[in-house]
Amino acid sequence: MRIVLDMQSRQSPSRVRGIGRYSLALARNLAKLATGHEVIVAVNGSLAETVDSVRADFDGLVPAERIVTWSQPGNVGFVTGDSRWRARAAERLRERFLESLRPDIVHVTSLFEGLGDDISTSIGEVSTDIATAVTLYDLIPMVRRDVYLANPAVADWYERKLASLRRADLWLAISDHTRREGIELLGLPEDRVRSISSAVDPMFRPVKPVDEAALRRRYGLDKPFILYTATIEPHKNVDGLFAAFAKLPADLRRGHKLAIVCRIDDHNLARLRAAAGRAGLRADDYVITGYVPDEDLLELYAICRLFVFPSLHEGFGLPALEAMACGAPVIASNSTSLPEVIGRDDALFDPGSPDAISRAMARVLGDEGLRDDLGRHGLARAKLFSWENTARKTLDAFEELHDRRLAEGSRSVPVSWQRRPRLAFVGPLKPAVGRFSDHASAVLPELARYYDIECIVRQDTVEDGFARSNLPIRPAEWFADNGAHYDRVVYQLGDDADLFSWVPDLLRRWPGTVALHDSRLGAALSRLPATDDRPEPWTAELYRSHGWTAVVERLRAKDSGEIVSKYPCDGSIAEFATGVIPLYGREDQAPSRIAELYRDALEDHAANSRLARLDRLTDDILAVATTDRPAPADWEQVLACAAENLPAATETRQFLIDVSELVQRDAGTGIQRVTKNIAIKLLEKPPAGFRVEPVYDDGTGVFRYARALTAKLIGYSGPAFQDDLIDTRPGDVLLGLDLVAHQIEGRREVNRRLRNRGVRVFYVVYDLLPVLRPEWFPPFPLFRTWLQAIASEADGLICISRSVAQQFLSYVRQLEVSRFTPLRVGHFHLGGDIDTGAGEASDEVKALLKRPTRKFLVVGTVEPRKGHAQCLAAFEELWAAGKDIDLVLVGKQGWMVDELAERMRNHAEAGKRLHWLGKASDADLNALYENCTALLAMSQDEGFGLPLIEAAKHGLPILARDILVFREIAGEHAAYFSGSGGSDFASALSAWIDRHERGEVADSGAMPWLTWAGSAERLVDVVLHGSWDATWVPGQAEEERAETEMAEEQAGDGKIAEAGIAGAFTADVEASDPEETLEPPRLSRQA
């Protein structure tokens, strides 16, 4: 089964109430149990700030691409929105989106939402074919109308939700009592109302307070206390509890305090205090704690003298079960669902009688043996409830419903048409010669059994006897303007250049079904003429259908026939057609059977294609009947949401590579060299199931396809491809390969939108040096901002070495990262390709290589961290000592080295034994790596150290500074030095020269290294296949999240109070599911 979970219960104010916690616990356990089934989590994209937290809820349980969002307009709350039309449109958008997922079951985890917020829930408003299950928490507002439905607007909202509730196919009641209520009050069919029960989170267990005295001081509990925790809605009967406490015998009352634990705002705090005063309680008789963290709540359960739950009406009564699971003695009401939770008659009382409540409290407080017995009973009773059992009951109910619907579907009788649909048959007829006209002659008489057919042709005469005598014949030019007159359209297409010259244009204008006569279309496309301003048709279709990889292969192929055979080139058909009828391989079937094939496909496409769904949604929106009229802006917003909700035309996902900096300027930096090499290798060999698309931020807050740049990278020189806006779908990946720190402020919103669309976002981190060693760089404040942003917003960071990954994990706590989902951190190594066929070295390099001296090579930009000053000082010392050796520096002048650069240019040995090449070609580097004595890796810190790889490729010995990243790359295949002074390095180099003369230096030729293709494969392995080094979650994430949600709930309660509602209509479930905080594992040092 494909099970779709509508998890808006984790996006509304319910997320910090019982419903949100219940929904999450059930959904997570369903995801664990539903092996063999496909679970999809659907969330409301208009509540963008909550989407990440829902993703965190299901991290590790549901793949990221199966957490999908729909778009809908905002400001649709029933009592807070300003347009009923927009609210109804939002309901229809949601239902049609869920339908597009093709679910076997949709589970609405909370239907009674959207009173004062932008939640849209409905069942069967427009989509009646989806099997829908809904969780039934309680019907308290229906039972207590005088309390909860006195406001006419609220009553109207509730009745609309009840109407939706009745249209469900399966009701999951959270208790036996709630099941009976659904059957008795709503007339629900008994066989489709299931009691699935509830449970407590494993965190609720007996604990010993860490510091009981401090806990008591924190909450003003200076006496033994009686505990109550839940919401304070009228049916909770807190007023009755105050009255009962006041009636306790004087000694018990003086010896105890009443503790009310609840989230509360100032308005309700004043109301409770007034109720306590009316009961005759003094201020020191009770305490109202306000919000209590879970860890404190556990300890309060552990030390309370008694837990009392006096509710008049419950759907389940989870706070009582939580207290029992913690070992507290519990007594509760004898009404509604609570007896099935408590499971003990002598622990029950009449909640309508304060005297009865008081007597029950006095009996337990005065009998230590009874208190202990109740505690033991509660622990045993709580073990009978488990989320696994609840999820198992739910899954069993889903499977039974699915099986029943399959059986009913197999017995259903097809509905006959009231009239035969009008069909446009587009393609050649006789006397046109060929298989297409032959096919039409054979199939049209049989197809006319089912449709009123009109033929669309581009020919002057028609000699097909049946068509000419029985069917209207229309020219293609007429059809281009009148295609809307037809119920169905079928196009004939195959590997035929003549058809491609006119049929695809009509298909794009009037989408329909394509009868495809060939599986490969490239030969016909290759024969179409090119235009001056657009890529030639075959290349354009190779790109559209198969991505840049196919274009690269075509550019490099010696025989174009191989490309024709390999690639179908049917992407445009998939994009614009409502569906395809594959006719190839069916040439021998009877015309009547082919006509049936047409009929079945045409009707399926008319009902289920993505464009058919869009048509139905359009009809749904047009049918919305409300007293208010939509403004043009409302229509624009709804249509934009409908377009965003449209399913993708193909299943192929996109691997998007951010090359924003490279699009603006190719400065030839090391990072840009990596960007180009990795991009090219991924274009040549994309990850399985993906097409690779370089993209860029155009500066307006949107991404575009970098088609012009990509064409240049792969060597395509034809007319330019257009840099259109990107179109994303769940499961796509965005890889930030370029360093775009200067764009990060505008990028935050882009990243959020992409992630809400189900796109996973990753960034490559080259090093942390601008924040770790800022003295080596010009002021670069945006780098820290960029690092903080990507650590907060990305799904994962891929560092270019294990050393950088470890540096990041050590530094990340200083970034004040705010996120809900775990941050994955991994690494890959860069490639070391040099063009060995790059030609001859320059005259300058040839001349210096002729000198009969040892030559030591340093490769890298001249900048403070690179160690050039120390290196020059060491050579000056060795020259003075009589060493006849050359120093060859390759790299342009960087920042903050003007004095050193001037010194090197004017040095007495410049051009003699000191050679500085500001620019060097690949041929120059090849010659230097091949003929120098050793590479000197002088840098004080690096993200990677690409020259070491390049040296190893040529077998050039390496003397490197002893830093972690060089050890990681070169291991035992290099020699190492330490010290920061010129003399330190002079001694190390002199000793290395002695070992070199004895043949005792490390062999770099045996050092393992990656090509750029291998580097790209490793990068993909990390991103797509989970080869991460560590997972990190901010240590305070849960605390911050709880505080944020509490503040949001209180703000939401304020809106509800203004609307005249006593409280949200929820079951009083107060269980928690705290996220586990993961400390980053230390990364092993690789020698």
PAMAR-52108 format. One line per 5 residues: number of its first residue (from 1); their letters; for each residue z, y negated, x negated of C-alpha. Coordinates in steps of 0.05 Angstrom, whole numbers. Each point is the difference from the previous one (the first is absolute). Layout:
N
NUM) A) Z:Y:X  ... $
This chain:
1087
1) MRIVL) 0:0:0  -9:-72:-18  65:-34:18  1:-76:3  68:-33:-1 $
6) DMQSR) 4:-71:28  56:-27:-44  7:-71:28  72:19:11  8:-13:-74 $
11) QSPSR) -33:-69:6  37:-30:60  73:-21:4  13:73:18  -8:18:-74 $
16) VRGIG) 72:-20:-13  25:30:64  7:71:23  -72:9:23  -29:-19:-67 $
21) RYSLA) 47:47:-37  -11:57:49  -76:-9:-4  0:0:-75  45:61:-8 $
26) LARNL) -42:40:51  -67:-23:-30  21:16:-72  23:70:20  -63:11:40 $
31) AKLAT) -41:-18:-61  39:51:-40  -8:55:51  -71:-12:22  -33:41:-55 $
36) GHEVI) -68:20:23  -4:-62:43  -26:-69:-18  51:-56:11  -25:-72:5 $
41) VAVNG) 48:-59:4  -29:-59:39  31:-69:-6  -13:-69:28  -37:-42:-52 $
46) SLAET) 18:-66:33  72:12:-23  -23:-2:-72  69:-13:-30  25:67:26 $
51) VDSVR) -57:45:-22  26:11:-71  68:22:26  -34:52:45  -40:24:-60 $
56) ADFDG) 66:7:-37  28:40:59  -54:53:-10  -10:-3:-75  -9:71:-26 $
61) LVPAE) -6:29:70  -65:-29:27  -59:-17:-46  -13:-75:-6  -69:6:31 $
66) RIVTW) 31:31:62  44:-61:13  -49:-43:39  4:-68:33  -35:-30:59 $
71) SQPGN) -15:-73:11  21:-38:62  12:-72:19  68:-31:-9  46:-36:48 $
76) VGFVT) -3:55:53  74:8:16  11:9:75  49:-57:7  -17:-38:-63 $
81) GDSRW) -76:3:-2  -44:-53:31  -57:43:26  3:61:45  -74:12:-14 $
86) RARAA) 11:4:-74  58:48:10  -43:46:43  -56:-4:-50  48:20:-55 $
91) ERLRE) 20:62:40  -72:20:7  -14:-12:-74  57:46:-18  -20:56:48 $
96) RFLES) -72:0:-23  21:-1:-73  45:61:11  -57:34:36  -46:-13:-59 $
101) LRPDI) 47:42:-44  -20:59:43  71:25:9  22:64:33  67:-32:15 $
106) VHVTS) 24:-72:-1  75:-8:-3  26:-67:24  67:-3:-35  24:-60:41 $
111) LFEGL) -36:-23:63  47:-54:24  -19:-52:-51  -35:-67:0  47:-40:45 $
116) GDDIS) 10:-56:-50  -43:20:-60  -71:18:-18  5:75:14  -53:30:46 $
121) TSIGE) 15:66:33  -36:32:60  -23:68:23  -63:12:39  -20:-72:13 $
126) VSTDI) -71:16:-22  2:64:-40  18:59:45  -25:58:-43  53:-4:-55 $
131) ATAVT) 58:49:6  60:-47:-5  73:17:-12  54:-52:6  73:2:-21 $
136) LYDLI) 46:-11:60  64:-32:-24  32:-20:66  -12:-34:67  61:-44:-2 $
141) PMVRR) -35:-64:24  -29:38:59  69:27:19  35:-67:-12  -52:-48:27 $
146) DVYLA) 52:-53:19  20:-7:-73  -66:8:-37  -55:-18:48  27:-61:35 $
151) NPAVA) -53:-43:-35  -66:9:39  -42:-5:-64  41:54:-33  -4:43:62 $
156) DWYER) -75:-8:1  -5:21:-74  45:60:12  -40:23:61  -65:-4:-40 $
161) KLASL) 31:44:-54  24:49:52  -71:5:26  -25:16:-70  57:50:-8 $
166) RRADL) -22:38:61  -71:6:-28  24:40:-61  -15:74:-7  66:19:-33 $
171) WLAIS) 69:-31:1  49:14:-57  70:-13:27  54:-11:-51  52:38:42 $
176) DHTRR) 5:48:58  28:-57:42  -59:-46:-15  -47:57:18  33:7:68 $
181) EGIEL) -5:-75:10  -74:0:-14  -12:56:49  45:-27:55  -13:-75:-5 $
186) LGLPE) -73:0:-20  -23:66:30  -26:25:-66  -25:73:0  56:44:-25 $
191) DRVRS) -44:43:-45  -23:-60:-40  67:-33:-12  32:30:-62  70:-12:-26 $
196) ISSAV) -5:-6:-75  72:-25:-13  19:-41:-61  39:4:-65  34:-42:-52 $
201) DPMFR) -24:-19:-68  28:45:-56  35:-61:-28  52:6:56  51:47:-29 $
206) PVKPV) 74:-2:-17  13:-47:-58  61:-26:-37  3:-77:-5  -11:-26:-70 $
211) DEAAL) 53:-54:12  32:5:68  44:-61:-10  -60:-43:-17  -38:27:60 $
216) RRRYG) 57:-17:47  6:-70:-29  -75:-11:7  2:12:75  70:-22:17 $
221) LDKPF) 26:69:16  73:-8:-17  22:56:48  -25:69:19  -61:-14:43 $
226) ILYTA) -40:26:59  -75:-5:-15  -60:-15:43  -70:-10:-27  -66:-11:36 $
231) TIEPH) -34:-58:35  38:-44:49  -46:3:60  35:1:68  -8:75:11 $
236) KNVDG) 37:12:-65  63:-20:37  34:-37:-57  36:-42:53  29:65:28 $
241) LFAAF) 23:19:-70  36:-66:-8  35:12:67  18:71:-19  29:-21:-67 $
246) AKLPA) 42:-53:35  29:55:45  25:43:-58  75:10:-3  31:-58:-38 $
251) DLRRG) 18:40:-62  -70:28:-8  -31:-67:13  44:-35:-52  -14:55:-50 $
256) HKLAI) -75:-1:5  -59:-48:-3  -65:6:37  -62:-6:-46  -67:-17:32 $
261) VCRID) -56:13:-51  -66:-30:22  -54:-49:-20  14:-63:40  -22:-72:6 $
266) DHNLA) 44:-60:17  -16:2:74  22:72:9  59:-8:-46  27:-54:46 $
271) RLRAA) -13:44:60  39:59:-30  58:-44:-19  3:-27:71  0:72:28 $
276) AGRAG) 57:19:-48  39:-61:23  -10:19:73  28:69:-15  62:-32:-29 $
281) LRADD) -13:13:-74  21:-47:-54  -46:-18:-58  39:46:-47  -6:60:47 $
286) YVITG) -73:12:-17  -53:-15:-52  -75:-9:10  -30:16:-67  -73:-21:7 $
291) YVPDE) -51:38:-41  29:56:-43  -40:34:-56  -10:74:7  46:18:-58 $
296) DLLEL) 57:-40:32  -14:31:69  8:70:-29  68:-19:-29  22:-33:66 $
301) YAICR) -18:65:37  41:37:-52  64:-40:7  1:-20:74  57:29:41 $
306) LFVFP) -48:11:59  -72:-14:19  -11:-19:73  -68:-4:34  10:-26:72 $
311) SLHEG) -74:-9:19  -18:1:74  -70:26:-12  -34:31:-61  -66:31:-18 $
316) FGLPA) 36:42:-53  59:-34:-33  -13:6:-75  58:-43:-25  48:52:29 $
321) LEAMA) -37:55:-38  0:-41:-64  75:-8:5  9:74:12  -44:17:-60 $
326) CGAPV) 47:-43:-43  62:38:24  27:-54:46  38:21:63  -46:-21:57 $
331) IASNS) 9:-10:75  -54:-25:46  -24:-11:71  -10:58:47  -65:-31:25 $
336) TSLPE) -74:10:-11  -18:32:-67  67:-5:-36  30:66:23  -58:38:-32 $
341) VIGRD) 13:-38:-65  76:7:-1  2:72:25  74:-1:19  29:-18:68 $
346) DALFD) 68:-23:-25  -35:-52:-44  -32:-34:61  24:-54:48  -25:-40:60 $
351) PGSPD) -32:-63:-30  7:-38:65  76:2:-3  36:-39:-55  62:39:18 $
356) AISRA) -36:66:-13  -26:-25:-67  69:-25:-19  33:66:18  -51:39:-42 $
361) MARVL) 11:-47:-59  76:5:5  -3:76:5  -39:7:-65  37:-55:-38 $
366) GDEGL) 66:33:17  -20:71:-19  -16:9:-74  -18:73:11  -51:-19:54 $
371) RDDLG) -30:-53:-45  -9:51:-56  -29:50:49  -50:-51:26  -21:-16:-71 $
376) RHGLA) -13:73:-15  -37:9:65  -44:-61:-14  -21:26:-68  -19:67:28 $
381) RAKLF) -35:-31:61  -42:-48:-42  -29:58:-40  -33:26:64  -46:-61:1 $
386) SWENT) -55:-8:-53  -62:-41:-7  -38:62:-22  16:32:68  -20:-63:37 $
391) ARKTL) -65:-4:-38  -14:74:11  10:-8:76  -47:-60:-2  -54:36:-39 $
396) DAFEE) 5:60:46  -10:-46:60  -60:-32:-34  -32:67:-14  12:24:72 $
401) LHDRR) -32:-64:28  -59:7:-47  -11:73:19  4:-17:74  -51:-56:-6 $
406) LAEGS) -47:45:-39  5:52:56  -11:-53:54  -59:-27:-39  -33:68:-4 $
411) RSVPV) 5:6:76  -25:-70:15  -66:-11:37  -49:-50:-31  -7:-62:43 $
416) SWQRR) -72:-9:23  -35:-67:-9  -8:-44:61  -68:-18:-27  -39:24:-60 $
421) PRLAF) 11:-46:-61  -58:-43:-22  -22:23:-70  -44:-36:-51  -38:50:-43 $
426) VGPLK) -21:-37:-63  -54:32:-43  -74:15:-7  -41:36:53  -69:32:-3 $
431) PAVGR) -53:-17:-21  44:-16:-60  -7:61:-45  61:35:-27  63:38:14 $
436) FSDHA) 35:-57:36  -53:-6:54  -4:76:6  76:1:9  -4:-53:54 $
441) SAVLP) -54:38:38  44:62:0  68:-30:16  -16:-57:49  -16:45:61 $
446) ELARY) 65:38:-10  42:-62:-14  -26:-32:64  43:51:38  61:-41:-20 $
451) YDIEC) -23:-72:-9  -46:-53:27  -40:-9:-64  -40:-59:-25  -39:6:-65 $
456) IVRQD) 3:-54:-54  -59:1:-48  -36:-42:-51  -71:22:13  -58:-27:42 $
461) TVEDG) -18:64:38  39:60:26  -35:66:14  61:44:12  -16:27:69 $
466) FARSN) 71:8:26  24:-67:-26  -61:-39:23  2:30:70  76:2:13 $
471) LPIRP) 36:-49:-45  -3:-76:-10  -26:-19:-69  29:-62:-31  -19:-34:-66 $
476) AEWFA) 52:-7:-54  -4:-76:3  20:2:73  58:47:-13  27:-45:-54 $
481) DNGAH) 16:-51:54  18:48:57  40:56:-31  61:-17:42  -35:28:62 $
486) YDRVV) 10:72:-23  60:46:8  -20:43:-59  -47:-10:-59  -27:54:-47 $
491) YQLGD) -39:-15:-63  -46:47:-38  9:-5:-75  -17:42:-60  -28:-4:-70 $
496) DADLF) -59:-41:23  -16:-69:-27  -36:-23:64  61:14:43  45:-37:-50 $
501) SWVPD) -44:-61:6  22:-14:72  51:48:29  62:-21:-43  -8:-73:22 $
506) LLRRW) 4:21:73  59:46:-16  39:-57:-30  -14:-43:61  13:53:53 $
511) PGTVA) 45:56:-28  -15:68:27  -5:74:-18  -46:19:-58  -40:65:4 $
516) LHDSR) -4:15:-74  -58:45:-21  16:3:-75  63:5:-41  -28:-43:-56 $
521) LGAAL) -32:-68:11  -10:-27:-70  -73:17:-7  -19:-43:60  45:-56:-23 $
526) SRLPA) -29:1:-70  -69:-13:29  21:-62:38  -22:-66:-31  51:-47:-31 $
531) TDDRP) 11:-72:22  10:-59:-46  71:-17:20  32:68:15  10:64:-41 $
536) EPWTA) -55:49:11  15:47:59  15:64:-37  49:-32:-49  33:-38:57 $
541) ELYRS) 8:64:40  25:40:-60  54:-53:-8  17:-4:74  3:75:9 $
546) HGWTA) 28:25:-66  26:-60:-38  -14:-26:-70  3:69:-30  -66:19:32 $
551) VVERL) -32:-66:-23  23:13:-71  -30:70:2  -66:-27:27  -4:-53:-55 $
556) RAKDS) 11:53:-53  -40:58:30  -64:22:-33  -23:35:63  13:-38:65 $
561) GEIVS) -13:65:39  68:25:-23  33:-60:32  -40:10:65  24:72:2 $
566) KYPCD) 72:-17:-16  15:-58:47  -14:2:77  -2:-76:7  25:2:72 $
571) GSIAE) 56:-52:-6  -34:-52:43  -10:51:54  74:18:-1  19:-73:2 $
576) FATGV) -45:-23:57  -12:63:42  48:23:54  -12:70:-26  -51:48:-31 $
581) IPLYG) -36:61:26  -20:42:-61  -66:32:18  -19:28:-68  5:75:-1 $
586) REDQA) -10:3:76  -76:-2:0  -6:69:32  48:-11:58  -28:-5:70 $
591) PSRIA) -12:-71:28  49:14:56  55:15:-50  -17:-62:-41  4:-41:64 $
596) ELYRD) 69:27:14  19:-18:-71  -24:-71:13  39:-4:66  65:25:-29 $
601) ALEDH) -3:-45:-60  -22:-62:39  58:8:49  50:14:-54  -22:-62:-38 $
606) AANSR) 1:-41:63  72:20:12  31:7:-69  -38:-40:-53  33:-59:-33 $
611) LARLD) -48:-47:35  12:33:67  74:-11:-9  -14:-73:-15  -42:-5:63 $
616) RLTDD) 57:30:41  50:-47:-30  -46:-58:18  -1:25:72  76:8:-2 $
621) ILAVA) 10:-72:-23  -49:-27:51  39:37:54  66:-33:-16  23:-34:64 $
626) TTDRP) 55:-52:-9  15:-67:32  -11:-37:-66  -69:-6:-30  -14:14:-74 $
631) APADW) -18:-59:-44  -59:7:-49  51:8:-57  30:59:37  -68:34:5 $
636) EQVLA) -14:-13:-74  67:30:-20  -9:62:43  -71:12:-23  21:-8:-73 $
641) CAAEN) 56:51:11  -49:48:34  -47:-4:-60  58:14:-48  21:60:42 $
646) LPAAT) -69:31:0  -1:67:-38  -38:4:-65  -72:24:4  11:51:-56 $
651) ETRQF) 57:41:-28  -13:-22:-72  56:-43:-27  -8:-59:-48  29:-7:-69 $
656) LIDVS) 0:-76:-7  5:-29:-70  23:-72:-6  -44:-35:-50  15:-71:23 $
661) ELVQR) 8:-30:-69  -63:34:-26  -41:-28:59  21:-71:-19  -8:5:-75 $
666) DAGTG) -12:54:-52  42:-27:-58  -6:65:-39  75:11:-2  30:68:-12 $
671) IQRVT) 22:6:73  -71:-16:23  -27:52:-48  46:51:33  -20:-24:69 $
676) KNIAI) -74:8:-13  6:67:-34  45:31:53  -41:-29:56  -65:28:-29 $
681) KLLEK) 29:69:-10  28:2:71  -67:-24:27  -34:57:-38  50:52:23 $
686) PPAGF) 41:-21:61  63:37:21  -15:57:49  -4:-26:71  -7:-73:-21 $
691) RVEPV) -54:-50:-13  16:-51:-54  -8:-74:17  17:-57:-47  27:-59:41 $
696) YDDGT) 26:-70:-12  44:-53:32  -47:-57:19  57:-51:-1  6:-5:76 $
701) GVFRY) 49:57:10  -52:55:11  -33:52:-43  -75:8:-8  -41:56:-29 $
706) ARALT) -21:-19:-71  -70:28:9  -35:-51:-44  47:13:-58  -3:75:10 $
711) AKLIG) -76:0:0  3:-36:-67  51:50:-28  -44:60:16  -64:-32:-23 $
716) YSGPA) -34:-13:67  -47:-59:-5  -32:-2:70  14:-49:57  74:-13:8 $
721) FQDDL) 46:38:47  43:-46:44  74:-9:-15  23:14:71  72:0:24 $
726) IDTRP) 34:67:-11  11:47:58  61:45:-10  28:61:34  64:41:-6 $
731) GDVLL) -1:42:-64  -38:-51:-42  28:-19:-68  1:-68:-34  10:2:-76 $
736) GLDLV) 17:-66:-33  -36:13:-66  -10:-72:-20  58:-46:-18  0:-53:55 $
741) AHQIE) 68:-33:-9  -29:-69:18  -21:26:69  64:35:18  27:-52:49 $
746) GRREV) -60:8:45  -1:75:-12  66:15:34  -26:-7:70  -64:38:-18 $
751) NRRLR) 41:58:-27  44:1:62  -60:2:46  -32:56:-40  63:42:-1 $
756) NRGVR) 9:-11:74  -70:27:9  20:64:-37  -30:-20:-67  41:23:-59 $
761) VFYVV) 6:-54:-53  10:13:-75  -1:-45:-61  -11:13:-74  53:-31:-45 $
766) YDLLP) -25:-12:-71  65:-24:-30  63:-40:15  -2:-43:-63  -5:-69:34 $
771) VLRPE) 68:13:32  32:42:-55  -22:-44:-58  -21:-68:30  4:-33:-69 $
776) WFPPF) -65:36:-18  -39:-34:56  -16:-68:29  39:-15:64  -21:53:51 $
781) PLFRT) 49:-4:59  -51:32:48  5:66:-38  71:12:23  -20:-21:71 $
786) WLQAI) -58:49:-3  45:56:-26  52:-12:54  -54:-2:54  -33:65:-20 $
791) ASEAD) 67:35:-8  18:-22:70  -66:13:35  -38:57:-36  7:73:15 $
796) GLICI) -1:15:-74  -9:-30:-69  -40:35:-54  17:-22:-71  -47:9:-58 $
801) SRSVA) 52:39:-40  64:37:12  35:-53:-42  -21:-56:48  23:43:58 $
806) QQFLS) 68:7:-31  3:-75:-15  -16:-14:72  54:46:27  50:-33:-46 $
811) YVRQL) -21:-70:21  -14:8:74  72:-14:21  -8:-71:-26  -59:-13:47 $
816) EVSRF) 39:-4:65  -48:49:32  2:5:76  -31:62:30  15:58:47 $
821) TPLRV) -45:54:-26  10:33:-69  -40:-29:-57  -35:52:-41  -11:-13:-74 $
826) GHFHL) -48:39:-44  -44:-8:-61  -67:17:-28  -33:-11:-68  -61:-42:-14 $
831) GGDID) -65:28:-25  -31:-8:-69  -75:0:8  -40:-41:-51  -75:-2:5 $
836) TGAGE) -19:44:-59  -73:-17:12  12:-74:-5  -47:-12:-58  12:-28:-69 $
841) ASDEV) 59:-40:-24  -7:-74:-16  -18:-24:-70  71:-28:-7  32:68:13 $
846) KALLK) -50:36:-44  16:-48:-57  75:8:3  -6:75:5  -39:2:-66 $
851) RPTRK) 61:-26:-37  31:58:-42  70:-12:27  47:31:50  -9:-36:67 $
856) FLVVG) 55:-5:52  -21:-16:71  39:-39:53  -32:-4:69  26:-47:54 $
861) TVEPR) 4:-72:23  38:-45:-48  63:-19:38  75:-4:-15  19:72:17 $
866) KGHAQ) -57:33:-38  33:-4:-68  -57:-35:-37  48:-47:-37  42:58:-26 $
871) CLAAF) -62:38:-20  -29:-59:-38  66:-12:-36  2:73:-21  -71:-2:-28 $
876) EELWA) 14:-64:-37  59:35:-33  -43:61:-17  -57:-43:-26  50:-37:-44 $
881) AGKDI) 24:68:-25  -71:18:-21  -22:44:59  -75:-8:10  -3:14:75 $
886) DLVLV) -36:-34:57  28:-22:67  -51:0:57  22:-35:64  -42:9:64 $
891) GKQGW) 19:-43:60  -8:-69:27  53:-55:-6  50:1:57  56:-46:19 $
896) MVDEL) 57:-31:-40  -30:18:-69  -36:-64:-20  39:-6:-66  -10:73:-18 $
901) AERMR) -74:-2:18  -11:-62:-43  36:34:-57  -44:62:4  -65:-40:4 $
906) NHAEA) 19:-41:-61  33:56:-39  -19:8:-73  -20:72:14  -41:-17:62 $
911) GKRLH) -68:33:-6  23:38:-62  57:48:17  18:-31:67  -53:8:54 $
916) WLGKA) 10:-27:71  -53:19:51  12:-40:63  -53:41:36  -23:71:-15 $
921) SDADL) -52:42:36  10:74:15  -46:14:-60  46:-42:-44  62:36:25 $
926) NALYE) -33:68:-9  -16:-17:-72  70:-27:-15  36:59:32  -46:47:-38 $
931) NCTAL) 7:-32:-69  68:-34:-5  60:33:-33  49:-6:58  15:-36:65 $
936) LAMSQ) 62:-44:-2  33:-4:68  44:-61:-11  17:-21:71  74:-9:16 $
941) DEGFG) -11:26:71  -59:24:42  -15:28:67  -44:53:-32  -35:-9:-67 $
946) LPLIE) -74:16:9  -18:-9:-74  41:62:-16  -45:41:46  -63:-30:-29 $
951) AAKHG) 25:14:-71  17:72:17  -70:10:29  -27:-15:-70  54:37:-37 $
956) LPILA) 25:-65:-31  73:6:-25  51:-43:35  61:-38:-24  36:-27:61 $
961) RDILV) 63:-39:16  54:47:24  1:-20:74  5:47:60  -71:-9:26 $
966) FREIA) -32:14:-68  43:63:-6  -22:19:70  -73:-7:-17  -4:25:-71 $
971) GEHAA) 60:45:-7  -2:38:-66  -72:-22:-14  20:-67:-30  49:-28:-52 $
976) YFSGS) 50:-52:22  35:-60:-30  57:-46:22  26:-67:-20  -25:-70:18 $
981) GGSDF) -8:-33:-69  -60:-2:-45  37:38:-55  20:54:50  -73:14:16 $
986) ASALS) -23:-9:-72  47:56:-21  -22:44:58  -74:-10:-14  9:11:-75 $
991) AWIDR) 36:65:14  -55:21:49  -54:-14:-52  37:46:-49  2:56:53 $
996) HERGE) -73:-12:17  -19:10:-73  37:66:1  -34:20:65  66:2:38 $
1001) VADSG) -14:-48:58  0:21:73  -67:23:29  -19:-44:58  -62:41:15 $
1006) AMPWL) 44:53:34  32:-52:47  -15:13:74  -34:-57:36  -37:-12:64 $
1011) TWAGS) -70:-25:14  -6:-53:54  -21:55:48  63:38:-17  41:-63:7 $
1016) AERLV) -29:-12:70  15:72:20  72:-7:-23  7:-65:39  -27:34:63 $
1021) DVVLH) 47:59:-11  59:-47:2  -23:-40:60  -26:55:44  34:64:-23 $
1026) GSWDA) 71:-23:-10  6:5:-76  54:-53:-1  53:-8:-53  55:-29:44 $
1031) TWVPG) 17:-25:69  42:-62:7  36:-32:60  41:-64:-5  73:20:0 $
1036) QAEEE) 19:-51:53  -59:13:46  40:33:55  55:-52:1  -51:-56:3 $
1041) RAETE) -38:36:53  61:10:43  19:-73:-5  -70:-22:18  -4:46:59 $
1046) MAEEQ) 68:-22:25  -22:-73:-2  -64:17:36  36:39:53  48:-58:13 $
1051) AGDGK) -59:-47:5  -33:48:48  64:6:42  -1:-76:6  -70:2:30 $
1056) IAEAG) 21:55:48  60:-40:21  -44:-59:16  -43:45:43  61:21:40 $
1061) IAGAF) 7:71:-25  67:31:-14  -29:43:-56  -59:41:-21  -9:63:42 $
1066) TADVE) 17:53:-52  40:62:-10  60:-18:-41  -18:38:-63  32:-28:-62 $
1071) ASDPE) -20:52:-52  -26:-22:-67  -52:28:-47  12:-36:-66  -55:2:-51 $
1076) ETLEP) 17:35:-65  0:-46:-59  -36:29:-60  17:-21:-70  -60:1:-47 $
1081) PRLSR) 0:60:-46  -6:-16:-73  -68:14:-29  -2:47:-59  -23:-29:-66 $
1086) QA) -62:35:-25  -3:4:-75 $
